[in-house]
Amino acid sequence: MTEEVQFCLDAAKEQMDKVMKHLDAELIKIRAGKASPLMLDGIFVDYYGTRTALNQVANIAAPDPRSIIVQPWEKSMLEPIEKAIQASNIGFNPQSNGEILRIMVPPLSEERRKQLVKQVKTEGESAKIGIRNVRRDANEELKQLKKDGIAEDEIKEAEDKIQKTTDQYIAKIDDTLTAKEKEILTI
């Protein structure tokens, strides 16, 4: 196999890995009834005029499956952190004791679980589209290599490899979604 074709295959696999990592990151944000510090990812606080990630101005821990504790490094940040969490629209209402914020994670209702499963399926479909887009781009690149003089049977073999890799990643996505759905629906 020529170097150009191998490079195309490697690039496609690398892009598909990125799609999977993105899917994993999105699924972590969808809570499945258990408290996790990652639920507060994406929340930013005004830290002396600078928009700063919450995990860079406070310790975040989940001491048990039903609560999250946010301990600011500076007491003056307690109120801005509390407001940022409330404004983030993730459905949490932090309780302050003057030193830390305690967030009680309510158990999920059946209706909410179904909404979360729909959200998981949407994320999965987006990931599958991403994988298919990578396949399309790789096939376009292979067609260009064919025009540049690479042997037709080598291009065909590479296209088959890209299809097999695509099928593997789609199956991986399905497995990941099934596991997440089971986690959400388990009470």
PLY file of the C-alpha trace (Angstrom):
ply
format ascii 1.0
element vertex 187
property float x
property float y
property float z
element edge 186
property int vertex1
property int vertex2
end_header
0.00 0.00 0.00
1.42 3.39 -0.94
2.26 5.99 1.66
-0.45 8.39 0.48
-3.20 5.77 0.80
-1.96 4.68 4.23
-1.89 8.33 5.35
-5.50 8.74 4.20
-6.56 5.63 6.18
-4.68 6.77 9.31
-6.18 10.26 9.11
-9.70 8.83 8.80
-9.18 6.57 11.83
-7.81 9.51 13.83
-10.85 11.64 12.94
-13.20 8.82 13.93
-11.40 8.54 17.28
-12.04 12.25 17.82
-15.75 11.75 17.12
-15.86 8.95 19.72
-14.06 11.10 22.32
-16.53 13.91 21.70
-19.46 11.51 22.13
-18.00 10.22 25.40
-17.54 13.78 26.66
-21.14 14.67 25.78
-22.56 11.54 27.40
-20.68 12.21 30.65
-22.53 15.52 30.93
-25.90 13.72 30.80
-26.59 12.74 34.36
-27.83 9.26 35.08
-29.08 9.84 38.61
-25.66 9.71 40.26
-23.84 12.87 41.30
-20.60 13.58 39.46
-18.28 16.62 39.51
-18.38 16.47 35.70
-22.01 17.65 35.82
-20.68 21.12 36.55
-18.32 21.16 33.54
-19.11 24.02 31.23
-20.08 26.40 34.05
-18.10 29.63 34.04
-17.75 32.20 36.82
-16.79 35.87 36.71
-13.42 35.78 38.49
-12.16 39.34 38.91
-13.53 40.36 35.53
-12.37 37.22 33.73
-14.68 34.43 32.64
-13.16 31.37 34.32
-14.17 27.69 34.45
-15.71 26.70 37.78
-13.17 23.93 38.35
-10.39 26.55 38.24
-11.78 28.58 41.16
-13.08 25.80 43.40
-12.72 22.18 44.46
-15.60 20.06 43.22
-16.32 16.67 44.80
-19.11 14.11 44.95
-18.87 12.56 48.44
-21.93 10.37 47.83
-24.21 9.49 44.88
-26.78 12.17 45.80
-24.68 15.30 46.42
-21.93 17.49 45.00
-19.82 19.81 47.13
-18.23 22.95 45.69
-15.58 24.53 47.88
-14.27 27.85 46.53
-10.62 28.65 47.07
-11.66 32.16 48.09
-14.72 32.78 50.28
-15.56 35.89 48.24
-16.28 33.59 45.26
-19.07 31.71 47.05
-21.89 33.98 45.89
-20.74 34.33 42.23
-20.35 30.54 42.01
-23.84 30.01 43.45
-25.33 32.46 40.91
-23.41 30.84 38.03
-24.74 27.38 38.95
-28.31 28.67 39.17
-27.96 30.55 35.87
-26.49 27.50 34.09
-29.99 26.02 33.73
-29.00 22.48 34.74
-31.69 22.27 37.38
-29.55 22.49 40.52
-30.20 24.75 43.49
-27.02 25.00 45.60
-27.26 25.45 49.39
-24.60 27.63 51.01
-23.32 27.32 54.58
-20.89 30.24 54.28
-17.88 28.09 53.33
-19.09 25.51 50.80
-21.96 24.95 48.41
-23.85 21.68 48.69
-25.86 20.58 45.69
-28.40 17.83 46.23
-28.92 15.81 43.06
-32.61 14.86 42.95
-33.57 11.37 41.80
-34.77 11.28 38.22
-38.47 10.98 37.45
-39.61 8.49 34.82
-40.46 11.36 32.45
-37.01 12.92 32.91
-35.32 9.57 32.31
-37.17 9.27 28.98
-36.08 12.80 28.03
-32.47 11.90 28.85
-32.67 8.74 26.75
-33.89 10.86 23.80
-30.98 13.24 24.39
-28.56 10.28 24.42
-30.00 8.99 21.13
-29.65 12.45 19.59
-26.00 12.62 20.63
-25.47 9.13 19.22
-27.04 10.07 15.90
-24.79 13.14 15.71
-21.76 10.93 16.32
-22.85 8.50 13.60
-23.24 11.41 11.18
-19.74 12.55 12.14
-18.32 9.07 11.44
-20.08 8.94 8.08
-18.75 12.39 7.18
-15.22 11.19 7.92
-15.83 8.18 5.66
-17.12 10.44 2.87
-14.11 12.76 3.16
-11.69 9.83 3.11
-13.37 8.35 0.04
-13.16 11.72 -1.72
-9.46 11.87 -0.89
-9.00 8.36 -2.28
-10.77 9.35 -5.52
-8.35 12.25 -5.81
-5.41 9.88 -5.29
-6.83 7.64 -8.03
-6.83 10.64 -10.40
-3.22 11.27 -9.36
-2.21 7.81 -10.59
-2.58 5.38 -7.69
-3.64 1.87 -8.79
-7.40 1.31 -8.91
-7.30 -2.01 -7.00
-5.32 -0.35 -4.19
-7.93 2.42 -3.96
-10.71 -0.19 -3.88
-8.93 -2.07 -1.07
-8.53 1.18 0.89
-12.23 2.03 0.42
-13.14 -1.41 1.79
-10.91 -0.80 4.82
-12.53 2.58 5.43
-15.98 0.95 5.24
-14.95 -1.75 7.73
-13.54 0.89 10.10
-16.76 2.90 9.74
-18.84 -0.17 10.59
-16.68 -0.84 13.67
-17.12 2.72 14.94
-20.88 2.69 14.32
-21.09 -0.57 16.34
-19.00 1.06 19.10
-21.39 4.02 19.18
-24.38 1.65 19.42
-22.75 -0.21 22.33
-21.95 3.05 24.12
-25.52 4.31 23.68
-27.02 1.04 24.90
-24.85 1.16 28.04
-25.77 4.80 28.74
-29.48 4.15 28.20
-29.35 1.20 30.60
-27.53 3.40 33.15
-30.20 6.12 32.86
-33.17 3.74 33.04
-31.78 1.82 36.03
-33.39 3.15 39.19
0 1
1 2
2 3
3 4
4 5
5 6
6 7
7 8
8 9
9 10
10 11
11 12
12 13
13 14
14 15
15 16
16 17
17 18
18 19
19 20
20 21
21 22
22 23
23 24
24 25
25 26
26 27
27 28
28 29
29 30
30 31
31 32
32 33
33 34
34 35
35 36
36 37
37 38
38 39
39 40
40 41
41 42
42 43
43 44
44 45
45 46
46 47
47 48
48 49
49 50
50 51
51 52
52 53
53 54
54 55
55 56
56 57
57 58
58 59
59 60
60 61
61 62
62 63
63 64
64 65
65 66
66 67
67 68
68 69
69 70
70 71
71 72
72 73
73 74
74 75
75 76
76 77
77 78
78 79
79 80
80 81
81 82
82 83
83 84
84 85
85 86
86 87
87 88
88 89
89 90
90 91
91 92
92 93
93 94
94 95
95 96
96 97
97 98
98 99
99 100
100 101
101 102
102 103
103 104
104 105
105 106
106 107
107 108
108 109
109 110
110 111
111 112
112 113
113 114
114 115
115 116
116 117
117 118
118 119
119 120
120 121
121 122
122 123
123 124
124 125
125 126
126 127
127 128
128 129
129 130
130 131
131 132
132 133
133 134
134 135
135 136
136 137
137 138
138 139
139 140
140 141
141 142
142 143
143 144
144 145
145 146
146 147
147 148
148 149
149 150
150 151
151 152
152 153
153 154
154 155
155 156
156 157
157 158
158 159
159 160
160 161
161 162
162 163
163 164
164 165
165 166
166 167
167 168
168 169
169 170
170 171
171 172
172 173
173 174
174 175
175 176
176 177
177 178
178 179
179 180
180 181
181 182
182 183
183 184
184 185
185 186
